[in-house]
Amino acid sequence: MSINPILKKIKVRIIGIIFVTSWYPPHKTIDVAKMILKQPREIPNVTKWRVYNTADGKDGMKQYHLIYTERGKLEEAGMAVYKYFFPFVSQIEGYYIKIENLVGVSDSYKMVGMKWE
């Protein structure tokens, strides 16, 4: 179920954050780097994108992506982000992702009719 009908019903336009965690084998680092250079630099409805890298032991390399969306455009931005990551998942063996939608505390309070102070 899409979150949009719920948000429309309670009339809240949130700033969503898409949190993507990706893993890939260390020997695929160059392939991942080359693919990143081929990807578009601007994604529709995304206002800020921060990436953090770390080694993840036996699982290889790990990246955290914090992707901030325009107010009220979480669903549209989410589709664009999924489209961005699809080539990685489909073309690089051992590359996988987890995508989560985050909402700021003040916006989550608005969703239940309260105010964060």
Secondary structure, 3 states (H helix, E strand, C coil): CCCHHHHHHHCCCCCEEEEEEEEECHHHHHHHHHHHHHCCCCCCCEEEEEEEEEECHHHCEEEEEEEEECCCCHHHHHHHHHHHHHHHHHHCCCCEEEEEEEECHHHHHHHCCCCCC
